[in-house]
Amino acid sequence: MAFKGLDWTELAVKWGITVSNRNDDEILCDLDKRISYSVSLNEVLESNVIDDARKFLSSLTKNEMYKQPLFQGLLAIEDDLTFIKYFRVLLPHMWV
């Protein structure tokens, strides 16, 4: 699945999280759980989740609204644990 960079529901669909007939808070809660299950305190348990998050953010930053230093800087973080830590915090704000 190629991300279009529209909003975080694309990640939900990719990860098999139901989006129909659910409010944003419910979907975001499930996304947060999925991300939290992919890492421990000091290691990545599921690198595919990190890869998907990076691909999604990369597509999102092609949108003029997200060509901002904050999101560009987040995308530039090489350490996966650091990246996903801040990605989780900013995810609710990633929609067009």
Steps between C-alpha positions, in 0.01 A plus 500: 500500500638838401413783735338811355593721795144602579460408867579242765204280407724371219719339767194353668390335176854373433517345846154342481330742739133560423417861419135470391237611750762602756598840632848647474586440865427127472711465187786701649490288815535183290784656299678596820463145634636356177803727515559429868494124437769542235768627739629431847688744720826443318436310178284480192289185502330551162705696251217491244299739720791744503541462124130567441510806727799641310336434161177662615684806635702525181182511291337745742790745479445531125184694587567875527344513846756253635814631329590643837829473690332299777385216272811516281710473817296208626553321171876562527530320836701187427460317832178296475411519869542876511307540176201291608489665844440842345294365211248365756470841663448683171281242325164657604609818322576327169201558279427734213 
